[in-house]
Amino acid sequence: MSSIPPNSARFTSEPINSTTPPTSSSTFTDDVELQSFIIPDENDDRLKSDNQGSGAEVDQDADSIRSFEADDYEPKSKFSSLKKVSRKISMFCKHLWLGPSQPEDNPPRFTSEFINQFENFPTRISTSFPAKIKIPFVLLYYTFWLLMLRSSVLPYLTEQSTYENTETGETKDIISLTCRGEASIWKGKNAQCGLDGKKCGPFEDREVIFRCPALCDSESVAYSSLTVGDENVKYISYYVGGGKNTVPETSDALSLPYRADSYPCGAAIHAGVISPYLGGCVRMKFTGEQFEFPSKKSQYSTNPSVGFDSFFPASFKFFKFPEESVCHNCKDPRVLVALINIVLGIPVIFMSTSGTLAYWTIAASGFWTIVLIFDPPRLVRVQDPESLPSLISLGFERFLPLTFILFTVWRISVQTTLESPSSPVCKTLIWYPLFWVGMLNNVTFDRLPVDRLTIQDIKTQPGAIGATLLIVGIITFGVFAQAYQLWKAGKFRKYLGIYLGFIVLLFVLANLKGLNLRVHHYILALLLIPGTNTKGFTAMLFQGVLLGLLVNGVARWGLASVEETNRSLRRSDPSGQIKPPSFIGYEVSNSSISWANTDSNDHKMIDGEVLAPSDKLDKFSLLINDIERYNGVNTSVSLDELMRVNEEFSKEIEGALKYEGYHDNDDDGDDSEKNVKLYFRIAKTSGKNGKTGDYTKAAVLEYPSGKFKSPESGLT
């Protein structure tokens, strides 16, 4: 008889009745036993000693078993698979919730013997010298640091910048400007310069020498809408026309004419007169009316200037300083000061074995770097003896509450990362550089096209949607990466509860009536820093930049509210409280433009300020080319009459009609077809208190042909 093949089914020692197939009531009721019955054990010695004379019966029984496996066992197999999947999911969730059986939270380690020499160096030095030697050395080092900063910062903040004629000995004080508008040069938009712009004059024979700070390539951005003709300008550097003078040998002018309401320091960088990294002193002269301001490319990586295709009563150019003159104290040291603090902070973060000294040293130096020099919340003018003290006072006002915040942040998170055992190399090469990336926010993240994380700003700012998605993606990646480290450290349950609480709190704040949730970057840092309470690589990666954002935000903007009103978010944009008149059209026969009053004069309040009964908005303010030309009670104005009573306005229109730059001429040279574009905007105003409502968008008139285009809907 043939022996049983090794892959045959394994049976018990009882004889098998081949005519009786297995049933559900058979001995093999358990899944495990059934599988043992069906799946042979090839190593079982009993297979070698089976009855040699039962081969045919065995084959028949094997066929029965295969039939049983196919018909009866398949549903149980599927059910078992579902149970296994469910059991695995349950075990995964339990494992995720409870964490690893042996939590671990270790700092980064290196296998390289060379790197480990640096890892162990701070500890060797610390244990090699007693405190009586280390403390004087640290104090001496800090003294050297302060003296370096004093020699760099103090002259810029305390010594008056001057312009000196070396031949005559004549000196002149140089005024300091911010990167944006300056009221002493141009008071503001719409009608703030008064009728015919007289409050901002004179527009000729006027020279101004001023000092610009560094970084005006990005700081001269208009964050409230400004109107140039029929174009609203926002979220770009504001300068109109101008550009570098490409033929300087013909004159001392370094630039072409800019419209006078341009931001002067931004324009100086656009023309290449000063460096965006060092700032500098600029000589500017008003050059009267101009009939066109073409858009020009920037000499640096800023946006092209805004173009304007009509006349404006005031302009300025930048000029060379005379050869016999010299300017003192013009260069801005903020980049140098930042480099000094970064470089001198490296030994502190590397050599500090406890982490406490390094933490407070770096946070304090970063705070005062921002407040005093790198991104000061107030402009320091040396001519004003209260200017610098008020800035220092503001700094202490913000520094005191920040110290309590920093202490809390240290205890709940940063202490874990920086204190021993830690990695001095990773602290120095990862945590510390990223701290300064967050600290110098105005040259890092502020360069992204995201002004504020509000729905309206994201919709209106070019590129903001893509930049916001990028930020959200990076934060999401960081959250998952750090969540895994928290899980490994056995802290996942704790921080999951904390962050669910944060989400609920933010949801409640976002739904408060009349308020808008504003997650300033210092608030974002406060929300995320607690989750970096580990020692690993990801904690150093995210914690440094978040701490920098925290200190920068408080230093620059203070503890700004997490909830803000619509009025505060609006800045100086239109409020929509007072509906402006609407233009009816232009009558060629008498050259008059007319409008209709669509709103009552009975306004009790404007922007939260109660109006006296006599301060009704019963007049109209008409802007022509962004300058107020009419202020009165009439609902129509004749341009011919305006030119008759206003000699300057008449001169500007006549000059524009003769200008060959932008109007169309017939081939026969008939000047009668020449036109000049006029941009009209209208608003209601008060004759008593000077309060003015919102203006319409610009209506466009081609004068004198009379082609009139009504304004688009919207306010300016």
PLY file of the C-alpha trace (Angstrom):
ply
format ascii 1.0
element vertex 716
property float x
property float y
property float z
element edge 715
property int vertex1
property int vertex2
end_header
0.00 0.00 0.00
1.10 3.52 -0.72
1.83 5.86 2.13
-0.11 9.07 2.77
1.44 12.00 0.99
2.84 14.71 3.24
0.35 17.34 2.04
-2.66 15.19 2.94
-5.03 16.13 5.73
-4.01 15.12 9.26
-6.52 12.95 11.15
-7.03 11.53 14.58
-6.30 7.93 15.37
-10.02 7.06 15.07
-11.05 5.45 11.78
-12.90 7.70 9.42
-16.15 6.69 7.82
-15.77 7.84 4.26
-19.52 7.81 3.73
-20.18 10.31 6.49
-19.06 13.83 5.57
-18.11 16.28 8.29
-20.96 18.43 9.60
-21.29 21.52 11.72
-21.86 19.29 14.71
-18.60 17.46 14.26
-15.77 17.51 16.68
-14.00 20.35 14.85
-16.14 23.29 15.96
-13.47 25.83 16.80
-11.90 27.90 14.05
-8.44 27.08 15.20
-9.11 23.39 15.33
-10.79 23.53 11.94
-7.78 25.22 10.44
-5.55 22.62 12.07
-7.73 19.98 10.53
-7.62 21.45 7.06
-4.03 22.63 7.03
-1.62 19.79 7.59
1.43 19.93 9.73
4.14 18.72 7.42
6.46 18.02 10.30
4.08 15.71 12.12
5.73 12.29 12.44
2.38 10.63 12.40
2.08 11.28 8.68
4.97 8.90 8.19
3.29 6.04 10.06
-0.30 6.11 8.71
-1.99 2.92 7.54
-0.55 2.03 4.17
-3.71 0.20 3.06
-6.17 3.10 3.27
-4.99 5.26 0.38
-8.23 5.24 -1.56
-10.26 6.06 1.52
-7.94 8.89 2.37
-8.29 10.39 -1.09
-12.06 10.22 -0.81
-12.04 11.83 2.60
-9.69 14.56 1.39
-12.17 15.41 -1.34
-14.91 15.66 1.28
-12.83 17.97 3.37
-12.05 20.24 0.43
-15.77 20.38 -0.33
-16.43 21.29 3.28
-13.78 24.01 3.17
-15.26 25.58 0.06
-18.92 25.36 1.01
-19.15 25.72 4.75
-16.05 27.62 5.88
-16.05 30.60 3.48
-18.67 32.73 5.37
-16.83 32.14 8.62
-13.56 33.19 7.00
-15.02 36.55 5.87
-16.54 37.15 9.29
-13.23 36.33 10.90
-11.43 38.81 8.61
-13.83 41.58 9.62
-13.27 40.73 13.26
-9.53 40.85 12.74
-9.72 44.26 11.04
-11.98 45.59 13.77
-9.68 44.19 16.42
-6.65 45.80 14.77
-8.39 49.18 14.56
-9.42 48.91 18.19
-5.89 48.00 19.22
-4.47 50.89 17.17
-6.82 53.43 18.78
-6.05 52.04 22.21
-2.33 52.18 21.49
-2.68 55.72 20.14
-4.61 56.84 23.20
-2.43 55.16 25.81
0.86 55.80 24.06
3.88 53.51 23.99
4.45 51.13 26.88
7.84 52.74 27.47
7.65 56.49 26.63
10.85 58.14 25.55
11.81 61.75 24.89
15.45 62.02 23.97
17.36 64.91 22.41
18.91 64.38 18.98
21.99 62.17 19.04
24.83 61.86 16.55
26.92 58.85 15.59
29.82 60.98 14.36
32.64 61.13 16.88
33.65 64.53 15.51
30.22 66.07 16.15
30.05 64.48 19.59
33.20 66.39 20.52
31.17 69.58 20.08
28.19 68.04 21.87
30.26 67.37 24.98
32.35 70.55 24.88
29.98 72.85 26.91
29.69 70.27 29.70
33.46 69.75 29.85
34.08 73.49 30.09
31.34 73.99 32.68
32.68 71.26 34.93
36.30 72.35 34.49
35.91 75.84 35.97
34.35 76.96 39.25
31.56 79.52 39.45
33.91 82.22 40.73
35.66 82.14 37.34
32.62 81.59 35.14
30.47 84.40 36.55
33.03 87.21 36.01
33.71 85.89 32.52
29.99 85.96 31.66
29.64 89.49 33.04
32.66 90.63 31.05
31.20 89.10 27.90
27.86 90.85 28.43
29.65 94.14 29.03
31.48 93.76 25.73
28.15 92.98 24.04
26.48 96.10 25.45
29.40 98.31 24.47
29.24 97.01 20.90
25.53 97.84 20.75
26.03 101.24 22.33
28.60 102.27 19.74
26.27 101.19 16.92
22.85 102.30 18.14
23.38 105.37 20.31
24.71 107.78 17.64
21.81 106.97 15.32
19.24 107.62 18.05
20.82 110.60 19.84
22.90 112.57 17.31
21.20 114.93 14.90
21.73 114.19 11.21
23.06 117.31 9.49
23.78 118.63 6.03
26.91 120.77 5.88
28.24 123.01 3.12
32.00 122.66 3.49
32.71 125.93 1.62
30.41 128.25 3.52
30.22 126.27 6.76
26.43 126.45 6.64
24.67 123.52 8.32
21.10 122.36 8.12
19.24 119.79 10.20
18.03 116.73 8.34
14.56 115.50 9.26
13.87 111.81 9.86
11.01 110.12 8.02
9.26 106.79 8.20
8.96 104.58 5.14
5.40 105.74 4.47
3.73 109.11 4.13
4.98 112.22 5.88
2.47 114.91 6.89
5.04 117.70 6.59
5.40 116.85 2.89
1.87 115.68 2.02
-0.91 115.58 4.58
-2.86 112.65 3.22
-5.38 111.35 0.74
-8.59 112.82 -0.67
-9.25 116.36 0.62
-6.75 116.42 3.50
-4.62 119.00 1.69
-7.62 121.33 1.48
-9.02 123.31 -1.42
-6.55 123.34 -4.35
-4.07 121.49 -2.09
-3.00 124.73 -0.41
-2.39 123.09 2.97
0.38 121.02 1.37
2.10 123.81 -0.55
4.22 125.42 -1.74
4.66 123.19 -4.79
7.72 124.96 -6.23
11.03 126.37 -4.97
10.92 124.12 -1.94
13.76 121.82 -0.92
13.61 119.11 1.73
16.56 117.03 2.97
15.52 113.98 4.93
16.84 110.69 6.27
15.20 107.39 5.35
15.44 104.24 7.44
16.51 100.90 6.03
14.09 98.28 4.68
11.76 100.78 3.01
11.60 98.47 0.00
8.95 96.48 1.88
7.81 99.01 4.49
6.48 101.60 2.01
3.44 99.46 1.19
0.00 101.10 1.30
-2.21 99.03 3.63
-5.18 101.38 3.21
-6.54 102.04 -0.24
-5.23 105.15 -2.01
-6.81 106.48 -5.19
-4.87 107.45 -8.30
-7.31 108.56 -10.97
-9.74 105.68 -11.40
-7.41 103.11 -9.81
-7.42 102.02 -6.18
-3.91 101.24 -4.94
-3.43 98.83 -2.04
-0.87 96.26 -0.90
1.95 97.66 -3.05
4.61 100.30 -2.43
3.06 103.67 -3.12
4.87 105.97 -5.52
3.40 107.47 -8.69
5.49 108.01 -11.81
9.13 108.86 -11.27
11.93 106.41 -11.92
15.67 106.80 -12.39
16.89 109.67 -14.55
18.73 107.86 -17.34
20.43 111.04 -18.62
21.82 112.59 -15.41
24.48 114.53 -17.29
21.79 116.95 -18.50
20.91 118.02 -14.94
21.55 117.33 -11.28
18.28 115.40 -11.07
18.66 111.77 -10.05
15.06 110.90 -10.81
12.11 111.74 -13.00
9.19 113.56 -11.33
7.05 111.70 -8.80
3.54 112.75 -7.90
3.81 114.70 -4.66
1.61 112.34 -2.63
4.05 109.46 -3.22
5.81 107.99 -0.20
9.20 109.77 -0.33
11.46 107.03 1.07
9.83 104.34 -1.01
10.25 106.55 -4.07
13.94 107.11 -3.25
14.54 103.35 -3.25
12.48 102.95 -6.42
14.73 105.51 -8.14
17.89 103.88 -6.79
18.91 106.96 -4.80
19.40 105.07 -1.52
19.96 101.46 -0.51
17.07 99.47 0.97
19.52 97.85 3.41
21.24 100.97 4.78
18.78 103.79 4.16
20.38 107.19 3.75
19.90 110.92 3.28
18.04 112.34 0.30
17.78 115.78 -1.27
14.31 116.41 -2.69
12.86 119.42 -4.51
9.27 120.20 -5.41
8.95 120.77 -9.15
5.39 122.06 -9.61
2.70 120.62 -11.84
3.32 117.73 -14.20
1.05 116.57 -16.98
1.82 112.84 -16.88
3.36 110.27 -14.53
4.26 107.13 -16.49
4.85 103.88 -14.62
8.55 102.96 -14.33
10.45 99.87 -13.20
12.21 99.87 -9.86
15.99 99.86 -9.45
15.54 97.25 -6.72
13.17 94.32 -6.28
10.12 96.45 -5.52
7.00 96.90 -7.61
6.91 99.31 -10.58
5.52 102.73 -9.84
1.84 103.49 -10.31
1.06 105.28 -13.56
-1.20 108.35 -13.87
-2.22 109.70 -17.27
-3.28 113.23 -16.35
-1.97 116.34 -14.62
-1.31 116.89 -10.93
-0.43 120.27 -9.35
2.60 119.06 -7.37
5.58 116.81 -8.00
9.07 116.24 -6.67
12.43 114.99 -7.91
15.54 113.74 -6.16
18.75 115.69 -6.75
22.46 115.17 -6.20
24.08 116.75 -3.19
26.56 119.50 -4.15
30.17 118.35 -4.29
31.13 120.82 -1.58
28.59 119.36 0.86
28.59 116.43 3.26
25.87 114.70 5.29
26.47 113.33 8.77
24.83 110.36 10.50
22.74 109.15 7.58
23.22 105.38 7.42
20.80 103.15 9.27
22.62 100.58 11.48
19.70 98.18 12.02
21.11 95.39 9.86
24.51 95.73 11.59
22.88 95.67 15.04
20.91 92.55 14.18
24.10 90.83 13.00
25.92 91.82 16.21
23.16 90.33 18.35
22.94 87.17 16.27
26.70 86.54 16.29
27.27 87.37 19.96
24.32 85.22 20.97
25.85 82.08 19.43
28.33 81.39 22.30
25.54 81.96 24.83
23.16 79.40 23.33
25.97 76.90 22.67
27.75 77.08 26.02
24.71 77.34 28.28
24.25 73.94 29.95
21.12 74.84 31.92
19.32 76.71 29.14
17.92 79.34 31.50
20.64 81.92 30.94
20.53 81.49 27.17
16.74 81.73 27.05
16.44 85.01 28.92
19.49 86.55 27.27
18.31 85.84 23.75
14.69 86.82 24.39
15.69 90.14 26.00
18.24 91.03 23.32
15.74 90.22 20.60
13.01 92.33 22.21
15.14 95.47 22.56
16.62 94.99 19.09
13.11 95.26 17.65
11.94 98.12 19.88
14.97 100.38 19.55
16.30 99.86 16.06
15.13 97.03 13.79
11.38 97.68 13.68
10.64 100.44 16.21
6.98 101.13 16.99
7.69 104.89 17.00
9.91 107.16 14.96
12.72 108.80 16.92
13.37 112.43 15.98
16.41 113.84 17.71
14.99 117.38 17.52
12.26 116.28 19.94
13.81 115.66 23.40
10.81 113.50 24.36
11.06 111.25 21.32
13.64 108.68 22.47
12.44 108.58 26.10
8.89 107.93 24.91
10.11 105.01 22.80
12.01 103.53 25.75
8.97 104.06 27.97
6.81 102.20 25.47
9.37 99.42 25.40
9.21 98.91 29.16
5.42 99.10 29.02
5.48 96.03 26.77
8.51 94.27 28.26
7.09 93.83 31.76
4.03 91.76 30.75
6.17 89.92 28.20
8.47 88.67 30.99
5.53 86.96 32.69
4.51 85.40 29.37
8.07 84.24 28.76
8.26 82.73 32.25
5.07 80.77 31.61
6.27 79.64 28.20
9.57 78.55 29.73
7.89 76.42 32.38
5.35 74.72 30.12
7.52 74.04 27.09
10.88 75.66 26.40
12.51 74.36 29.58
12.03 70.79 28.37
13.73 71.52 25.06
16.68 73.62 26.19
17.62 72.17 29.56
20.03 69.27 29.96
20.02 66.67 28.59
19.90 68.50 25.31
21.90 68.86 22.12
24.10 71.99 22.06
24.76 71.50 18.36
21.04 71.33 17.47
20.24 74.26 19.74
22.88 76.34 17.97
22.26 75.23 14.39
18.47 74.75 14.43
16.67 76.35 17.39
18.70 79.57 17.50
18.71 80.52 13.77
14.98 79.84 13.52
14.41 82.01 16.58
15.87 84.94 14.64
13.84 84.01 11.57
10.73 84.60 13.66
12.22 87.57 15.48
13.07 89.46 12.27
9.52 88.98 11.05
9.46 92.22 9.06
12.11 90.86 6.67
10.98 87.21 6.68
7.28 86.38 6.96
6.08 89.95 6.39
7.40 89.69 2.84
4.77 87.08 2.09
1.65 88.58 0.45
-0.45 88.16 3.60
-1.38 91.29 5.54
-3.81 89.89 8.10
-5.45 86.49 8.45
-8.97 87.83 7.88
-11.31 86.66 5.14
-11.63 90.13 3.59
-7.87 90.75 3.43
-7.15 87.31 2.00
-9.74 87.86 -0.73
-8.50 91.30 -1.76
-4.71 90.99 -1.49
-3.05 89.58 -4.62
-1.35 86.27 -3.89
-2.81 86.04 -0.39
-4.83 82.88 -1.02
-1.82 80.89 -2.22
0.40 82.22 0.59
-2.26 81.40 3.19
-2.61 77.86 1.86
1.18 77.50 2.06
1.19 78.71 5.68
-1.68 76.38 6.60
0.10 73.47 4.91
3.33 74.11 6.82
1.47 74.43 10.12
-0.48 71.23 9.41
2.71 69.32 8.66
4.30 70.68 11.82
1.26 69.72 13.91
1.33 66.08 12.77
5.10 65.79 13.07
5.13 67.20 16.59
2.02 65.22 17.59
3.96 62.05 16.86
6.79 63.22 19.12
4.29 63.98 21.88
2.87 60.48 21.48
6.32 58.91 21.75
6.89 60.94 24.92
3.57 59.75 26.42
2.05 63.25 26.37
-0.44 62.88 23.53
-3.63 62.57 25.64
-2.78 65.64 27.69
-2.14 67.91 24.71
-5.04 66.56 22.69
-7.34 67.76 25.46
-5.58 71.12 25.64
-5.85 71.78 21.92
-9.47 70.66 21.74
-10.09 73.29 24.41
-8.22 75.87 22.31
-10.37 75.03 19.28
-13.59 75.43 21.27
-12.36 78.75 22.68
-11.43 80.08 19.23
-14.81 79.00 17.88
-16.59 80.93 20.63
-14.43 84.02 20.07
-15.00 83.88 16.32
-18.76 84.05 16.82
-18.98 87.03 19.17
-21.33 89.60 17.70
-19.74 92.81 16.40
-16.19 91.52 16.83
-13.68 89.85 14.55
-11.25 87.15 15.62
-7.68 88.39 15.02
-5.00 85.77 15.47
-1.95 88.02 15.62
1.34 86.26 15.11
2.17 86.51 18.81
-1.16 84.81 19.61
-0.48 82.09 17.03
2.85 81.49 18.76
1.20 81.29 22.19
-1.26 78.71 20.86
1.39 76.48 19.30
4.36 76.72 21.69
2.83 74.46 24.40
2.73 71.61 21.89
6.52 71.76 21.46
7.10 70.35 24.95
9.58 67.68 23.84
13.33 67.40 23.36
13.50 66.11 19.81
14.41 67.58 16.47
10.90 68.79 15.59
10.54 70.69 18.87
13.73 72.63 18.13
12.57 73.20 14.57
9.21 74.74 15.48
9.78 76.16 18.95
12.54 78.55 17.93
10.56 80.26 15.18
7.41 80.42 17.33
9.26 82.02 20.24
10.74 84.58 17.83
7.26 85.44 16.53
6.01 85.83 20.09
8.72 88.28 21.14
8.56 90.20 17.85
4.79 90.57 17.99
4.76 91.99 21.51
7.75 94.26 20.86
6.36 95.74 17.65
2.60 95.83 18.21
2.10 95.25 21.92
-0.44 92.83 23.34
-2.97 93.55 20.61
-6.45 92.21 21.21
-7.56 88.85 19.88
-10.94 90.49 19.17
-11.15 93.66 17.08
-13.99 95.80 15.78
-14.78 96.41 12.13
-13.68 100.03 12.56
-10.20 99.11 13.77
-9.75 96.56 10.99
-10.86 99.10 8.39
-7.92 101.44 9.08
-8.60 104.51 6.90
-10.62 102.68 4.26
-14.21 103.85 3.56
-16.73 103.09 6.29
-19.91 103.20 4.21
-21.72 105.16 6.95
-22.46 108.21 4.79
-23.63 107.56 1.28
-22.00 109.96 -1.21
-23.94 111.78 -3.94
-24.21 110.14 -7.35
-23.06 111.76 -10.59
-25.77 112.62 -13.10
-23.53 113.45 -16.02
-21.69 116.16 -17.95
-23.32 118.89 -20.01
-21.08 119.96 -22.90
-22.99 123.18 -23.65
-22.04 124.84 -20.36
-19.16 122.46 -19.41
-20.86 121.56 -16.14
-20.80 118.33 -14.18
-23.76 117.64 -11.90
-24.69 115.22 -9.15
-27.68 114.29 -7.02
-27.80 114.07 -3.23
-29.00 110.58 -2.31
-28.62 110.80 1.47
-30.07 112.95 4.21
-28.01 115.52 6.08
-29.26 114.34 9.46
-26.27 112.35 10.67
-25.79 112.17 14.41
-22.45 110.35 14.43
-19.44 109.67 12.20
-16.99 106.91 13.14
-18.23 106.93 16.72
-17.90 110.70 17.15
-21.11 112.57 17.98
-21.79 115.59 15.77
-23.17 118.87 17.07
-26.55 119.92 15.61
-24.85 122.71 13.65
-22.31 120.35 12.07
-24.53 118.89 9.40
-22.95 117.47 6.27
-24.69 120.01 4.08
-21.91 120.68 1.56
-20.18 118.78 -1.21
-16.49 118.15 -1.79
-15.52 117.62 -5.44
-12.11 116.16 -6.25
-10.61 116.61 -9.71
-7.51 114.48 -10.28
-7.42 113.68 -6.54
-7.25 117.35 -5.48
-10.24 119.19 -4.00
-11.39 121.86 -6.46
-14.85 122.66 -5.17
-16.38 122.81 -1.69
-19.90 124.21 -1.50
-23.64 123.64 -1.52
-24.30 123.57 -5.27
-25.13 120.30 -7.01
-23.32 121.21 -10.21
-20.06 122.89 -11.17
-19.04 124.51 -14.44
-15.45 123.75 -15.41
-15.29 127.00 -17.38
-16.33 128.89 -14.27
-13.79 127.01 -12.14
-11.02 127.94 -14.57
-12.17 131.56 -14.60
-11.96 131.94 -10.81
-9.00 129.58 -10.26
-5.93 130.68 -12.16
-3.81 127.67 -11.13
-6.44 125.17 -12.24
-6.84 127.00 -15.55
-3.08 126.96 -16.08
-2.90 123.22 -15.41
-5.69 122.35 -17.87
-4.30 124.61 -20.58
-0.84 123.12 -20.11
-2.26 119.60 -20.25
-4.09 120.36 -23.51
-0.80 121.49 -25.06
1.16 118.53 -23.68
2.11 116.02 -26.37
2.56 113.04 -24.10
-0.80 111.33 -23.81
-3.63 112.87 -25.89
-4.57 111.86 -29.42
-3.89 114.18 -32.35
-5.27 114.14 -35.84
-2.83 113.56 -38.66
-3.31 117.14 -39.80
-2.16 118.42 -36.42
-5.50 120.03 -35.58
-5.19 120.88 -31.89
-8.97 121.18 -31.56
-9.17 117.39 -31.10
-6.83 117.29 -28.12
-8.36 116.02 -24.87
-7.21 115.65 -21.30
-8.64 113.13 -18.88
-10.22 114.50 -15.72
-11.09 112.20 -12.82
-14.02 113.33 -10.63
-14.95 112.07 -7.16
-17.66 113.52 -4.92
-18.47 113.29 -1.19
-20.56 115.05 1.43
-18.78 117.34 3.85
-19.44 119.70 6.72
-18.77 123.40 6.48
-18.13 123.68 10.21
-15.99 120.83 11.51
-14.39 119.65 8.28
-15.80 116.14 8.59
-16.10 114.42 5.23
-17.90 111.27 4.23
-16.77 108.62 1.78
-16.06 109.56 -1.83
-17.38 107.84 -4.89
-15.11 106.01 -7.25
-13.84 108.15 -10.10
-15.96 109.31 -13.02
-13.84 109.97 -16.10
-14.31 112.96 -18.42
-12.39 113.58 -21.62
-12.24 117.37 -21.73
-13.24 119.33 -23.75
-14.91 116.76 -26.05
-17.31 115.83 -23.27
-17.05 112.04 -23.35
-18.18 111.02 -19.86
-17.88 107.67 -18.10
-19.85 107.16 -14.89
-18.00 105.75 -11.89
-18.11 102.11 -10.92
-19.96 101.17 -7.76
-17.90 101.43 -4.60
-16.33 103.96 -2.26
-12.92 105.57 -1.86
0 1
1 2
2 3
3 4
4 5
5 6
6 7
7 8
8 9
9 10
10 11
11 12
12 13
13 14
14 15
15 16
16 17
17 18
18 19
19 20
20 21
21 22
22 23
23 24
24 25
25 26
26 27
27 28
28 29
29 30
30 31
31 32
32 33
33 34
34 35
35 36
36 37
37 38
38 39
39 40
40 41
41 42
42 43
43 44
44 45
45 46
46 47
47 48
48 49
49 50
50 51
51 52
52 53
53 54
54 55
55 56
56 57
57 58
58 59
59 60
60 61
61 62
62 63
63 64
64 65
65 66
66 67
67 68
68 69
69 70
70 71
71 72
72 73
73 74
74 75
75 76
76 77
77 78
78 79
79 80
80 81
81 82
82 83
83 84
84 85
85 86
86 87
87 88
88 89
89 90
90 91
91 92
92 93
93 94
94 95
95 96
96 97
97 98
98 99
99 100
100 101
101 102
102 103
103 104
104 105
105 106
106 107
107 108
108 109
109 110
110 111
111 112
112 113
113 114
114 115
115 116
116 117
117 118
118 119
119 120
120 121
121 122
122 123
123 124
124 125
125 126
126 127
127 128
128 129
129 130
130 131
131 132
132 133
133 134
134 135
135 136
136 137
137 138
138 139
139 140
140 141
141 142
142 143
143 144
144 145
145 146
146 147
147 148
148 149
149 150
150 151
151 152
152 153
153 154
154 155
155 156
156 157
157 158
158 159
159 160
160 161
161 162
162 163
163 164
164 165
165 166
166 167
167 168
168 169
169 170
170 171
171 172
172 173
173 174
174 175
175 176
176 177
177 178
178 179
179 180
180 181
181 182
182 183
183 184
184 185
185 186
186 187
187 188
188 189
189 190
190 191
191 192
192 193
193 194
194 195
195 196
196 197
197 198
198 199
199 200
200 201
201 202
202 203
203 204
204 205
205 206
206 207
207 208
208 209
209 210
210 211
211 212
212 213
213 214
214 215
215 216
216 217
217 218
218 219
219 220
220 221
221 222
222 223
223 224
224 225
225 226
226 227
227 228
228 229
229 230
230 231
231 232
232 233
233 234
234 235
235 236
236 237
237 238
238 239
239 240
240 241
241 242
242 243
243 244
244 245
245 246
246 247
247 248
248 249
249 250
250 251
251 252
252 253
253 254
254 255
255 256
256 257
257 258
258 259
259 260
260 261
261 262
262 263
263 264
264 265
265 266
266 267
267 268
268 269
269 270
270 271
271 272
272 273
273 274
274 275
275 276
276 277
277 278
278 279
279 280
280 281
281 282
282 283
283 284
284 285
285 286
286 287
287 288
288 289
289 290
290 291
291 292
292 293
293 294
294 295
295 296
296 297
297 298
298 299
299 300
300 301
301 302
302 303
303 304
304 305
305 306
306 307
307 308
308 309
309 310
310 311
311 312
312 313
313 314
314 315
315 316
316 317
317 318
318 319
319 320
320 321
321 322
322 323
323 324
324 325
325 326
326 327
327 328
328 329
329 330
330 331
331 332
332 333
333 334
334 335
335 336
336 337
337 338
338 339
339 340
340 341
341 342
342 343
343 344
344 345
345 346
346 347
347 348
348 349
349 350
350 351
351 352
352 353
353 354
354 355
355 356
356 357
357 358
358 359
359 360
360 361
361 362
362 363
363 364
364 365
365 366
366 367
367 368
368 369
369 370
370 371
371 372
372 373
373 374
374 375
375 376
376 377
377 378
378 379
379 380
380 381
381 382
382 383
383 384
384 385
385 386
386 387
387 388
388 389
389 390
390 391
391 392
392 393
393 394
394 395
395 396
396 397
397 398
398 399
399 400
400 401
401 402
402 403
403 404
404 405
405 406
406 407
407 408
408 409
409 410
410 411
411 412
412 413
413 414
414 415
415 416
416 417
417 418
418 419
419 420
420 421
421 422
422 423
423 424
424 425
425 426
426 427
427 428
428 429
429 430
430 431
431 432
432 433
433 434
434 435
435 436
436 437
437 438
438 439
439 440
440 441
441 442
442 443
443 444
444 445
445 446
446 447
447 448
448 449
449 450
450 451
451 452
452 453
453 454
454 455
455 456
456 457
457 458
458 459
459 460
460 461
461 462
462 463
463 464
464 465
465 466
466 467
467 468
468 469
469 470
470 471
471 472
472 473
473 474
474 475
475 476
476 477
477 478
478 479
479 480
480 481
481 482
482 483
483 484
484 485
485 486
486 487
487 488
488 489
489 490
490 491
491 492
492 493
493 494
494 495
495 496
496 497
497 498
498 499
499 500
500 501
501 502
502 503
503 504
504 505
505 506
506 507
507 508
508 509
509 510
510 511
511 512
512 513
513 514
514 515
515 516
516 517
517 518
518 519
519 520
520 521
521 522
522 523
523 524
524 525
525 526
526 527
527 528
528 529
529 530
530 531
531 532
532 533
533 534
534 535
535 536
536 537
537 538
538 539
539 540
540 541
541 542
542 543
543 544
544 545
545 546
546 547
547 548
548 549
549 550
550 551
551 552
552 553
553 554
554 555
555 556
556 557
557 558
558 559
559 560
560 561
561 562
562 563
563 564
564 565
565 566
566 567
567 568
568 569
569 570
570 571
571 572
572 573
573 574
574 575
575 576
576 577
577 578
578 579
579 580
580 581
581 582
582 583
583 584
584 585
585 586
586 587
587 588
588 589
589 590
590 591
591 592
592 593
593 594
594 595
595 596
596 597
597 598
598 599
599 600
600 601
601 602
602 603
603 604
604 605
605 606
606 607
607 608
608 609
609 610
610 611
611 612
612 613
613 614
614 615
615 616
616 617
617 618
618 619
619 620
620 621
621 622
622 623
623 624
624 625
625 626
626 627
627 628
628 629
629 630
630 631
631 632
632 633
633 634
634 635
635 636
636 637
637 638
638 639
639 640
640 641
641 642
642 643
643 644
644 645
645 646
646 647
647 648
648 649
649 650
650 651
651 652
652 653
653 654
654 655
655 656
656 657
657 658
658 659
659 660
660 661
661 662
662 663
663 664
664 665
665 666
666 667
667 668
668 669
669 670
670 671
671 672
672 673
673 674
674 675
675 676
676 677
677 678
678 679
679 680
680 681
681 682
682 683
683 684
684 685
685 686
686 687
687 688
688 689
689 690
690 691
691 692
692 693
693 694
694 695
695 696
696 697
697 698
698 699
699 700
700 701
701 702
702 703
703 704
704 705
705 706
706 707
707 708
708 709
709 710
710 711
711 712
712 713
713 714
714 715
